[in-house]
Amino acid sequence: MLDQEPLWYPERGPFNPGVPNRQLWAIGMIVVQWGMAEFIRNQNVSNLIGDDQKLIAEYKKALSSEQKTAFWKRLVETKLQGPELAQNMELVVRFQRLNDRRDHIVHRLWGGGMEPGTLGAPADASTTDAVLHRMRDEKKKTKSKDARANISWNITFTELRKIANEIAQLNQDILVSWLPVGTPPGTHHIWAFLDSEGRLQVGIASGAESDPDRDA
């Protein structure tokens, strides 16, 4: 789904933040995928902590995403060894890199884009992507003396969709890392739900087992 742009977007009405539909869609995909990534990170931390009440209490004190990820990294470094350590450290590094990109996308000011037919935009205008603006106290070397001097990141729809795909792939790779040792390679479907006590329950099925047409 992330590889294809929707064929239709709902009517915006008076809502026009200076961001075209395609970028709004991609930003939404990033937000949804990142919510899953943080949930999975917390579950990974819980798996590594186990019943250690001291570590549980310490993790509860971590408030920011950066603090929680640093705690996750420390657990990986101290509790895992060999290939499992290397695999999980690579996941942590990817998480940190994508978290930085997500922060810019979610917490900065967007603007400067054009969606034909929306409030203030001519119906015959061309669709143009919005950009991320600099913070007021942020210094950046630039030779521009016009509005471009305020641009922090000229990120396109294609780049946004790429980041959404990278987050989705990270989520998939973390979930696959939970597969039992010796699980045969191939496509697996992983489902998860919260039980009545708020604990994450995870199930794994091979693609063949969950294919409704396999016996057709």
N, C-alpha and C positions, 0 to 999 in steps of 0.2 A: 504494500500500500504506500509506503514512503517513497517508492521509486516513481510513482505516478501522481501528477497534480490532479486534484478533483476537476471534474467536468463542469461543475456548477457550484456557485457559492450563494448563501442566503442573502437576502436584501439587508443592507446595513442600516437604512433609514438615515437619521442625522449623524450617526457615528462615523467620523472620519478623522482618524489620528494621523493622517499623512503617511499611512502604511498600506500598500496594495494588498488585495485579498490573498495572493499567493504567499506573501511573506507572513501575513497573519496566520495562515494555515500552518506554515512551517514552524513558526514560533510556538503555536499550540502543540504541535507534535513534540517539540523539544521539552516543553513544560510537562506533558503527560509522561514521556519516556523518563524524564529526570525524576519525577515523583516515584516511579517504579525503581529507579536506580538507588534512591535513598532508602526506600523500604528494604530492598535486597541487601544493601550495605548493613543496615541495622540487624537484619537476620543473620548475616555472616558474623557480625560481632557477637550476637547472642550464641551462635553455634560455638564460637571459640571460647567464650567466657564459661559456658556451661553453668554450673551451680555455684561458682565462686562469688560469694556475696560481696566481698571486698571490691572485686572488679565491677560487679553490677552497680554498686553504689558510686564508684568512680565514674563509670560511663554516664550515669544519670546527671553528673555535674557538667558534662560536655554539652554546651549550648549551641555553638555554631557548627555549620557543616564541616568547616576546616578542622575543628577540634575533634569531631566524631571520626573523621577520616584519619586523622593522626593517631587516634586511639586504635582504630582498626589496623593501621600499619604496624603499630607497636605489638599488637597481639599476633599478627602474622609473623613478625620477626622473632618473637619469643616462643611461639607455640608450634610452629611448623618447621619442617626440615626437608632437605633434598629437593626433588622435582616439585613437590607440593608447595614449598616455600617460594620457589622461583615463579611458579604459575600464579600464585596469589599476589606476589609483589607486583607482577606485571599488570594484574587487574587493578591494584591500588593506584599505580602510576597513571593508568588510563583514566581512572575515576577522577584523580586530582586534576589532570589536564582538561578533561571535559567539564569539570565543575567550574574551572576558571572561565571557560567560554560561556557556559550557561549563565554565570553571574553577570557577565557583560551584557548578554542578550536580554536578560530579565530585568536588570536593575538600572540600565541606562535609558536616556531619553531617545525615543525614536522620532523620526520625522523626515520630511523632504521627499516622500514618495508620492506617487500619483496613481489613482484608480479612476479610469474614465467613468463618468456618470455619477460619481459620488458628490457629496456636498462640496461645492466650491471648485469642482473639477469639470471641465467641458466634456461632453459626451464623446467628442471626437479626439480627445487627448490620448497620448500614448501611455501605456502602463510603465511606470518607472519605479525602481526599488528604493525603499527608504534607507537611511543611514543611521548609525549610532553617533550621538553627539558626545562631546567631551564634558566632563564634570567642570563646574565653575572654578575649582581650585586646581585643576589638572593642567600641567604644563606640557606642551608638545611642540617640538621644533617644526616649523612649517614656513614655506615661502609665500603661502597664499595670504592675501589681504582681504579676501571677500568671505562669504559664508563658509567656504571650504575649510577655513582655518579652524572652525569649530567641530569638524568631523573627527571622530575617534576611530571608527571602523566602518569602512564602506563595504558592508557585507551584503552579498546578493542572495536572492532566493535559492539559487543552486547551492551556495555555501551553507545556508541555513538547513536545507534539506540534507546535506552531507553530514552535518553535525547531528541531526536527529537520527540518521542512520547509524552513526558511530555509537550513539548512546544506546540505541536498540541492540546493536551487536554486542556491546559491553554487557547489557543485561542478559542476553542469551548466553554469553560465554561464562558469566558467573553462575548462572543456573546449571549449565552443563558441567561446571566444575564440581557440582554437588552429586553428580552421578556416582554410584558405587564403583569402587575399583574393580576392573574386569568387565565393565559394561561394554558390550561389543560396539564398534563404531557404526555410525549411521545416523539417520534422522530420528530424533526423539521428541515427543511432545511432553512438556512439563506443565502440570497444572498445580495451582496453589490456592489455598483458602484459609481464612482465619477461623479457628474453632471457637466454641462457646467461651473458652478461657483466654481468648486473644492470642493463641499461639498459632504460628504458621504451619500448616500441614502441606506437604509437598508430595505429589505422586508423579511417577514416570512411566511412560508407555512408548514402545517403539512406534515408528510411523506406520508400520504394517498392522500392528495391533489396533490402532485407532483409525485406520482407513475404512470408512463405511463401504467402500466398493471392493475391498480386498477379496471377498468371497463371491463377487458378482460373476 
